[in-house]
């Protein structure tokens, strides 16, 4: 790998170094940090471009940088203190991409000028004149935010610094607050007013000047074309890979049979298919007679249990996995004969250990054009490296509710494993009718006089994985949505009722958490 590193302080480049030779590069002292970045992109088009604050340069490692930037579609940085786009962005963004775990590589568009990098060929697509009046950090954050949806893979990566001790350094002074300008450039205009309202309600701040200024400020656009950049991080031969499949099932005999037939036709055959059949009737027997009456080209591991619930069933199946990979499937999927082989090839190519596949119903159209960092996780359409099962599990607190998939995805992110979505691999979700012996589960809060809002399992997910600011922002948004649905509005009565329902949801969420710790 060839790297040009800009060593800077206070928006001024002090030195430029060329790696791996580690020699100084001549520079133009009359341009700022953005200008130097563009100049280097033109002069060194086949290099990666890195930046590092002068005080952090003693901790910069070229070898670490090489191990992080495996291909040209990666943008990565690391912030040692507070991000330039502050945590208050959580008032309007509730995705997992902003509440960053700094201890591991973590997917995020929140970029930092402390240390980071990107490939020169991406910067050279842009026109320097359009960004010369913007701060370097606004430029970085807008570029990441606007291009993650186009396939730019963006991370916070602590490995960019080696041997660094955070507490020994003070925060660098910020040039200005550009939060509203950032929101104006990256969100629909209505989010400016919602952000303004959050500041007013929760912080007592009248951000009127910032709001009005943003409405008359030109949006920042940093659009990159990434289609031509091939990704190839492959280090393993997919032909040698082994994979197990887990399938929880309940009352869908015929649909499950079709899934097994699809698995039987795979060009990369599963080693084992682990089926957890559930029936709450203690006197019932398995209805899956075809498991023993037919020959299958893989080992079938069958559990028949009387405890219902996808979390328990999947956890039971995951304990049986012995192959390198595991496909988390549903009992109402259909897919092509090369799905598993192609999935392993893509995982090796992308260098990822977690892959979500396209999971659409009949008639739905895939809108994604390329690989993306996914904001959630699908337990019926995902393949993961089995080694990760030592550190993650389906949280039983979500059983019979909503959010267990998203929680599982957050567990993966918090151990440093990104969830990549592939629109190239298609699994058809039949959305089969509920099986004949299923019943609607009665949750303990269903008998309360005050019905919790939102669902306690949704609240549990938020309490586990979102910041206080994100939860506050969600609360206001939910309040407004329900408010506008009222046909006959009694505001004070509605507000009192909403707060009672919200507090009930929090109480039940905490109960679920304590019961399953």
C-alpha positions as CSV (number, residue, x, y, z in Angstrom):
1,X,0.0,0.0,0.0
2,X,1.1,3.5,-0.8
3,X,0.1,6.3,1.6
4,X,0.4,10.1,1.7
5,X,-0.1,11.3,5.3
6,X,-1.0,15.0,6.1
7,X,0.2,16.0,9.6
8,X,-1.9,19.0,10.6
9,X,-2.9,21.2,13.5
10,X,-5.6,23.9,13.6
11,X,-6.6,23.4,9.9
12,X,-3.0,23.9,8.8
13,X,-0.8,21.2,7.3
14,X,2.6,21.1,9.0
15,X,4.2,18.2,7.2
16,X,3.4,15.6,4.5
17,X,5.0,12.2,4.5
18,X,5.1,9.5,1.8
19,X,4.9,5.9,3.0
20,X,6.3,3.3,3.1
21,X,9.5,5.2,2.4
22,X,8.6,7.7,5.3
23,X,10.1,10.7,3.5
24,X,8.8,14.3,3.5
25,X,6.8,15.5,0.5
26,X,6.9,19.2,-0.8
27,X,3.8,21.1,-0.1
28,X,2.0,24.4,-0.8
29,X,2.0,26.5,2.4
30,X,-0.7,28.8,1.1
31,X,-3.6,26.3,1.1
32,X,-5.4,24.9,4.0
33,X,-6.1,21.3,5.0
34,X,-8.8,20.7,2.4
35,X,-6.7,22.3,-0.3
36,X,-3.7,20.1,0.5
37,X,-5.9,17.0,0.5
38,X,-7.1,17.8,-3.0
39,X,-3.6,18.7,-4.2
40,X,-2.3,15.3,-2.9
41,X,-5.2,13.5,-4.6
42,X,-4.2,14.9,-7.9
43,X,-0.4,14.4,-7.5
44,X,-0.7,10.9,-6.0
45,X,-3.9,9.3,-7.6
46,X,-3.0,5.7,-6.7
47,X,-2.2,6.4,-3.1
48,X,-4.4,6.4,0.0
49,X,-4.6,9.8,1.7
50,X,-4.3,9.9,5.5
51,X,-4.5,12.8,8.0
52,X,-3.3,13.0,11.6
53,X,-3.1,15.7,14.1
54,X,0.5,16.6,15.0
55,X,0.1,15.7,18.7
56,X,-1.2,12.2,17.7
57,X,1.5,11.5,15.0
58,X,3.8,9.6,17.5
59,X,1.0,7.0,17.8
60,X,0.4,6.7,14.1
61,X,1.2,3.2,12.7
62,X,1.6,2.7,8.9
63,X,1.3,-1.1,9.4
64,X,-2.0,-0.7,11.3
65,X,-3.2,1.7,8.5
66,X,-2.4,-1.0,5.9
67,X,-4.4,-3.6,7.8
68,X,-7.5,-1.4,8.0
69,X,-7.7,0.0,4.4
70,X,-8.2,-3.3,2.6
71,X,-9.7,-1.7,-0.5
72,X,-10.6,1.7,-2.0
73,X,-14.2,1.8,-0.8
74,X,-13.2,2.3,2.9
75,X,-13.2,5.6,4.7
76,X,-12.1,5.4,8.3
77,X,-11.2,7.8,11.2
78,X,-11.0,7.9,14.9
79,X,-12.0,10.7,17.4
80,X,-10.2,10.8,20.7
81,X,-12.7,13.0,22.4
82,X,-16.0,14.5,21.2
83,X,-17.2,14.3,17.6
84,X,-17.5,17.4,15.5
85,X,-21.1,16.5,14.7
86,X,-22.3,16.4,18.3
87,X,-24.3,13.8,20.1
88,X,-27.4,16.0,19.8
89,X,-27.7,14.7,16.2
90,X,-29.4,11.8,18.1
91,X,-32.5,14.0,18.5
92,X,-33.3,13.3,14.8
93,X,-31.3,10.2,13.9
94,X,-32.1,7.0,15.7
95,X,-29.9,4.6,13.7
96,X,-27.2,2.5,15.4
97,X,-24.6,4.4,13.3
98,X,-24.2,7.4,15.7
99,X,-23.9,5.8,19.1
100,X,-20.3,4.7,18.6
101,X,-18.5,2.1,20.6
102,X,-14.9,3.5,20.5
103,X,-13.3,0.3,21.8
104,X,-13.9,-1.6,18.5
105,X,-14.1,-0.9,14.8
106,X,-17.6,0.5,14.4
107,X,-19.7,1.5,11.4
108,X,-20.5,5.2,11.4
109,X,-20.6,8.3,9.2
110,X,-19.3,10.5,12.1
111,X,-15.8,11.3,11.0
112,X,-13.0,13.0,12.8
113,X,-9.9,15.1,11.8
114,X,-7.9,13.5,14.6
115,X,-6.7,10.6,12.4
116,X,-8.2,8.9,9.3
117,X,-7.9,8.1,5.7
118,X,-9.5,7.6,2.3
119,X,-8.3,6.7,-1.2
120,X,-7.1,9.5,-3.5
121,X,-9.2,8.4,-6.4
122,X,-12.4,9.3,-4.4
123,X,-11.2,12.8,-3.6
124,X,-10.1,13.4,-7.1
125,X,-13.7,13.0,-8.3
126,X,-14.6,16.2,-6.6
127,X,-14.0,19.9,-7.4
128,X,-11.8,21.6,-4.8
129,X,-13.4,25.0,-5.4
130,X,-16.7,23.8,-4.1
131,X,-15.3,23.0,-0.6
132,X,-12.6,25.6,0.0
133,X,-14.9,27.6,2.3
134,X,-16.0,24.7,4.4
135,X,-14.3,23.3,7.5
136,X,-12.4,20.0,7.0
137,X,-14.6,18.1,9.5
138,X,-17.8,19.2,7.9
139,X,-16.5,18.1,4.6
140,X,-15.5,14.6,6.0
141,X,-18.8,14.1,7.8
142,X,-20.9,15.1,4.8
143,X,-18.9,12.9,2.5
144,X,-19.4,9.9,4.7
145,X,-23.1,10.5,5.4
146,X,-24.0,11.0,1.8
147,X,-22.0,8.1,0.4
148,X,-22.6,5.3,2.8
149,X,-25.9,4.7,0.8
150,X,-23.7,4.4,-2.3
151,X,-21.4,1.7,-0.9
152,X,-18.7,3.7,0.9
153,X,-17.8,1.7,3.9
154,X,-17.2,4.1,6.8
155,X,-15.8,3.3,10.3
156,X,-14.6,4.6,13.6
157,X,-11.4,2.6,14.0
158,X,-9.3,2.8,17.2
159,X,-6.5,0.8,15.5
160,X,-5.5,3.9,13.6
161,X,-3.6,4.9,16.8
162,X,-1.2,2.5,18.6
163,X,-0.4,2.9,22.2
164,X,-2.5,6.0,22.6
165,X,-3.9,6.9,26.1
166,X,-7.0,9.1,25.7
167,X,-7.0,10.8,29.1
168,X,-3.6,12.4,28.4
169,X,-4.9,14.7,25.7
170,X,-7.3,17.7,25.8
171,X,-10.0,18.4,23.3
172,X,-8.9,20.6,20.4
173,X,-10.9,23.8,20.1
174,X,-13.8,23.6,17.6
175,X,-14.1,26.3,14.9
176,X,-17.9,26.6,15.0
177,X,-21.1,24.7,15.5
178,X,-22.3,23.4,12.2
179,X,-25.0,21.0,13.3
180,X,-27.9,22.7,11.6
181,X,-25.9,23.2,8.5
182,X,-25.1,19.5,8.5
183,X,-28.8,18.6,9.0
184,X,-29.8,21.0,6.2
185,X,-27.4,19.2,3.8
186,X,-28.3,15.6,4.7
187,X,-31.9,15.4,5.9
188,X,-35.3,16.6,4.7
189,X,-36.0,20.2,5.7
190,X,-38.6,19.2,8.3
191,X,-35.9,17.7,10.4
192,X,-34.5,21.2,11.0
193,X,-37.7,22.1,12.8
194,X,-37.9,18.9,14.7
195,X,-34.3,19.4,15.9
196,X,-35.1,23.0,16.9
197,X,-38.1,21.7,18.9
198,X,-36.0,19.1,20.7
199,X,-33.4,21.8,21.7
200,X,-36.3,24.0,23.0
201,X,-38.1,21.2,24.9
202,X,-35.2,19.2,26.4
203,X,-32.5,21.8,26.8
204,X,-34.4,25.1,27.0
205,X,-32.3,26.5,24.1
206,X,-33.9,28.7,21.5
207,X,-31.8,27.9,18.4
208,X,-33.7,30.4,16.3
209,X,-30.6,31.9,14.7
210,X,-29.1,28.5,13.8
211,X,-32.5,27.4,12.3
212,X,-33.0,30.6,10.2
213,X,-29.4,30.6,9.0
214,X,-29.5,27.0,7.9
215,X,-32.6,27.6,5.9
216,X,-30.7,30.2,3.8
217,X,-27.4,28.4,3.7
218,X,-26.4,26.4,0.6
219,X,-26.4,22.7,1.1
220,X,-23.1,20.8,1.0
221,X,-23.1,18.0,-1.6
222,X,-20.2,15.5,-1.8
223,X,-21.4,12.8,-4.3
224,X,-19.0,10.0,-5.1
225,X,-19.2,7.4,-7.9
226,X,-18.1,4.1,-6.4
227,X,-19.4,1.5,-9.0
228,X,-16.0,1.3,-10.7
229,X,-14.1,0.4,-7.5
230,X,-13.8,-3.3,-7.2
231,X,-13.7,-4.8,-3.7
232,X,-11.5,-7.8,-3.1
233,X,-10.4,-8.7,0.4
234,X,-10.5,-12.5,-0.2
235,X,-8.1,-14.5,1.8
236,X,-9.8,-17.8,1.9
237,X,-11.0,-20.3,-0.7
238,X,-14.8,-20.5,-0.5
239,X,-14.8,-24.0,-2.0
240,X,-13.3,-25.3,1.2
241,X,-15.9,-23.6,3.4
242,X,-18.3,-25.5,5.5
243,X,-21.7,-24.2,6.5
244,X,-24.5,-25.2,8.8
245,X,-28.1,-24.0,8.6
246,X,-30.5,-23.4,11.5
247,X,-34.3,-23.2,11.1
248,X,-36.8,-22.6,13.8
249,X,-40.2,-23.9,12.7
250,X,-43.8,-23.9,14.1
251,X,-46.7,-25.3,12.1
252,X,-45.3,-24.9,8.6
253,X,-44.6,-28.4,7.5
254,X,-45.0,-27.9,3.8
255,X,-43.1,-24.7,3.7
256,X,-40.2,-26.2,5.6
257,X,-40.1,-29.1,3.2
258,X,-39.6,-26.7,0.3
259,X,-36.7,-25.0,2.2
260,X,-35.0,-28.4,2.7
261,X,-35.4,-29.2,-1.0
262,X,-33.7,-25.9,-1.9
263,X,-30.9,-26.7,0.5
264,X,-30.6,-30.2,-1.0
265,X,-29.9,-28.5,-4.4
266,X,-27.2,-26.2,-3.2
267,X,-23.9,-26.2,-5.1
268,X,-22.2,-25.8,-1.7
269,X,-24.2,-28.3,0.4
270,X,-24.7,-27.6,4.1
271,X,-22.9,-29.8,6.5
272,X,-25.7,-29.9,8.9
273,X,-29.3,-28.5,8.9
274,X,-30.5,-27.9,12.5
275,X,-34.3,-27.8,12.9
276,X,-36.0,-26.7,16.1
277,X,-39.7,-27.7,15.8
278,X,-42.0,-26.1,18.4
279,X,-45.4,-27.1,19.6
280,X,-46.9,-25.8,22.9
281,X,-49.1,-28.8,23.3
282,X,-47.4,-31.1,25.8
283,X,-49.1,-34.2,24.3
284,X,-48.2,-33.4,20.7
285,X,-45.8,-35.2,18.5
286,X,-43.6,-34.1,15.6
287,X,-45.3,-33.6,12.2
288,X,-42.1,-33.6,10.3
289,X,-42.2,-37.2,9.1
290,X,-40.2,-36.4,5.9
291,X,-37.1,-35.8,8.0
292,X,-36.7,-39.6,8.5
293,X,-38.7,-40.9,5.6
294,X,-36.5,-39.3,3.0
295,X,-32.8,-39.2,2.3
296,X,-31.1,-35.9,2.6
297,X,-27.6,-35.0,1.4
298,X,-26.7,-33.4,4.7
299,X,-27.0,-34.3,8.4
300,X,-30.4,-33.3,9.8
301,X,-30.4,-32.5,13.5
302,X,-34.0,-32.3,14.7
303,X,-35.2,-30.9,18.1
304,X,-38.9,-31.2,19.0
305,X,-39.7,-29.0,21.9
306,X,-42.8,-27.7,23.7
307,X,-41.5,-24.2,24.4
308,X,-42.4,-21.7,21.7
309,X,-40.4,-18.6,20.8
310,X,-37.9,-17.8,18.1
311,X,-35.2,-16.6,20.5
312,X,-35.1,-19.8,22.4
313,X,-35.3,-22.0,19.3
314,X,-32.5,-20.1,17.6
315,X,-30.3,-20.2,20.7
316,X,-30.8,-24.0,21.0
317,X,-29.9,-24.5,17.3
318,X,-26.9,-22.2,17.5
319,X,-25.4,-24.4,20.3
320,X,-25.3,-27.3,17.7
321,X,-23.3,-25.4,15.0
322,X,-20.0,-27.0,14.2
323,X,-19.1,-25.5,10.7
324,X,-17.2,-22.4,9.9
325,X,-20.3,-20.5,8.8
326,X,-24.0,-20.6,9.8
327,X,-27.0,-19.6,7.8
328,X,-29.8,-18.2,10.0
329,X,-32.8,-19.2,7.9
330,X,-36.6,-19.1,8.3
331,X,-39.1,-21.9,7.5
332,X,-40.8,-19.9,4.7
333,X,-37.8,-19.1,2.5
334,X,-37.1,-19.9,-1.2
335,X,-33.7,-19.4,-2.9
336,X,-31.6,-20.4,-5.8
337,X,-29.2,-23.4,-5.9
338,X,-26.1,-21.2,-5.8
339,X,-27.1,-19.0,-2.8
340,X,-24.8,-20.4,-0.2
341,X,-21.8,-20.7,-2.5
342,X,-22.2,-17.1,-3.7
343,X,-22.7,-15.8,-0.2
344,X,-19.4,-17.3,1.1
345,X,-17.6,-15.9,-2.0
346,X,-19.1,-12.4,-1.2
347,X,-18.2,-12.6,2.4
348,X,-14.6,-13.4,1.6
349,X,-14.5,-10.7,-1.1
350,X,-15.8,-8.1,1.3
351,X,-13.8,-9.3,4.2
352,X,-16.9,-9.4,6.4
353,X,-18.0,-11.9,9.0
354,X,-21.7,-10.9,8.9
355,X,-23.8,-10.8,5.8
356,X,-27.4,-9.9,5.4
357,X,-29.0,-11.0,2.1
358,X,-31.9,-9.4,0.2
359,X,-35.1,-10.6,1.8
360,X,-38.1,-9.4,-0.2
361,X,-41.6,-10.7,-0.6
362,X,-43.1,-11.5,-4.0
363,X,-43.7,-8.4,-6.0
364,X,-41.3,-6.2,-4.0
365,X,-38.4,-4.6,-5.8
366,X,-34.8,-4.3,-4.5
367,X,-33.8,-0.7,-4.4
368,X,-30.2,-1.0,-3.2
369,X,-27.6,-1.1,-6.0
370,X,-24.5,-2.2,-4.1
371,X,-23.2,-3.5,-0.7
372,X,-24.2,-1.4,2.2
373,X,-23.5,-1.1,5.9
374,X,-26.8,-2.3,7.3
375,X,-28.6,-0.5,10.1
376,X,-30.4,-3.6,11.4
377,X,-30.1,-7.4,11.2
378,X,-32.3,-10.1,9.7
379,X,-32.4,-13.4,11.5
380,X,-34.0,-15.2,8.6
381,X,-31.6,-14.1,5.9
382,X,-28.1,-13.8,7.4
383,X,-24.9,-15.7,7.3
384,X,-22.2,-15.2,10.0
385,X,-18.9,-16.8,10.9
386,X,-19.6,-19.4,13.6
387,X,-16.7,-18.1,15.7
388,X,-18.8,-15.1,16.7
389,X,-21.4,-17.3,18.4
390,X,-19.1,-17.4,21.5
391,X,-19.9,-13.8,22.1
392,X,-23.5,-13.2,20.9
393,X,-26.9,-14.8,21.6
394,X,-30.5,-14.0,21.1
395,X,-31.7,-12.1,24.2
396,X,-34.6,-14.0,25.7
397,X,-36.0,-10.7,27.0
398,X,-37.3,-10.1,23.5
399,X,-39.1,-13.4,23.3
400,X,-42.6,-13.2,21.6
401,X,-42.0,-9.4,21.1
402,X,-40.1,-7.3,18.6
403,X,-36.5,-6.3,18.3
404,X,-34.5,-9.6,18.9
405,X,-33.0,-9.3,15.4
406,X,-32.0,-5.7,15.8
407,X,-30.5,-6.5,19.2
408,X,-28.5,-9.4,17.8
409,X,-27.1,-7.1,15.2
410,X,-26.1,-4.6,17.9
411,X,-24.3,-7.3,19.8
412,X,-22.3,-8.0,16.7
413,X,-21.4,-4.4,16.1
414,X,-20.4,-4.0,19.7
415,X,-17.8,-6.7,19.3
416,X,-16.4,-5.0,16.2
417,X,-18.3,-6.9,13.5
418,X,-20.0,-4.8,10.8
419,X,-23.3,-6.0,9.3
420,X,-23.0,-5.8,5.5
421,X,-26.1,-6.0,3.3
422,X,-25.9,-7.6,-0.1
423,X,-28.6,-6.8,-2.7
424,X,-27.0,-9.4,-5.1
425,X,-28.1,-12.4,-3.0
426,X,-31.9,-12.9,-3.1
427,X,-34.0,-14.9,-0.6
428,X,-37.7,-14.9,-1.3
429,X,-39.8,-14.4,1.9
430,X,-43.1,-16.1,1.4
431,X,-44.5,-14.7,4.5
432,X,-46.4,-17.9,5.1
433,X,-49.7,-18.0,7.0
434,X,-49.4,-18.8,10.7
435,X,-49.4,-22.5,11.5
436,X,-52.6,-24.2,12.7
437,X,-51.5,-24.7,16.3
438,X,-50.1,-21.2,16.8
439,X,-51.8,-18.9,19.2
440,X,-51.5,-15.2,20.0
441,X,-49.1,-14.7,22.9
442,X,-50.5,-12.8,25.8
443,X,-47.9,-10.5,27.3
444,X,-48.0,-9.5,31.0
445,X,-48.7,-5.9,30.2
446,X,-51.7,-6.7,28.0
447,X,-53.8,-6.8,31.2
448,X,-52.7,-3.4,32.4
449,X,-55.2,-0.6,32.5
450,X,-52.5,1.6,30.9
451,X,-51.3,0.0,27.7
452,X,-47.6,0.8,27.2
453,X,-46.5,2.8,24.2
454,X,-44.2,1.9,22.5
455,X,-44.1,-1.9,23.0
456,X,-41.9,-2.7,26.0
457,X,-39.5,-4.8,23.8
458,X,-39.0,-1.9,21.5
459,X,-38.3,0.3,24.5
460,X,-35.9,-2.4,25.8
461,X,-33.9,-2.2,22.6
462,X,-33.7,1.6,22.9
463,X,-32.6,1.4,26.6
464,X,-29.9,-1.2,25.7
465,X,-28.5,0.4,22.5
466,X,-29.4,4.1,22.2
467,X,-28.3,7.2,23.9
468,X,-30.5,9.3,26.2
469,X,-30.6,11.9,23.5
470,X,-31.8,9.4,20.9
471,X,-34.5,8.1,23.2
472,X,-35.7,11.7,23.9
473,X,-35.8,12.4,20.2
474,X,-37.8,9.3,19.6
475,X,-40.2,10.2,22.4
476,X,-41.0,13.6,20.9
477,X,-41.4,12.1,17.4
478,X,-43.8,9.4,18.7
479,X,-45.7,12.1,20.7
480,X,-46.2,14.2,17.6
481,X,-47.2,11.3,15.4
482,X,-49.9,10.2,17.8
483,X,-51.0,13.7,18.4
484,X,-51.7,14.4,14.8
485,X,-53.8,11.2,14.6
486,X,-56.2,12.6,17.2
487,X,-59.7,13.4,15.8
488,X,-60.9,15.3,18.8
489,X,-57.9,16.9,20.5
490,X,-57.7,17.6,24.3
491,X,-54.0,18.4,24.4
492,X,-53.4,18.3,28.2
493,X,-55.4,15.0,28.5
494,X,-53.6,13.5,25.6
495,X,-50.2,14.6,27.0
496,X,-50.9,13.1,30.4
497,X,-52.1,9.8,28.8
498,X,-49.0,9.6,26.6
499,X,-46.6,10.1,29.5
500,X,-48.4,7.4,31.4
501,X,-48.1,5.0,28.5
502,X,-44.4,5.9,28.0
503,X,-43.6,5.4,31.7
504,X,-45.4,2.1,31.6
505,X,-43.3,1.0,28.6
506,X,-40.1,2.0,30.4
507,X,-41.2,0.1,33.6
508,X,-42.0,-3.1,31.7
509,X,-38.8,-2.8,29.6
510,X,-36.7,-2.6,32.8
511,X,-38.6,-5.5,34.2
512,X,-37.8,-7.7,31.1
513,X,-34.2,-6.7,31.3
514,X,-33.9,-7.6,35.0
515,X,-35.7,-10.9,34.5
516,X,-33.2,-12.1,31.9
517,X,-29.9,-10.8,33.2
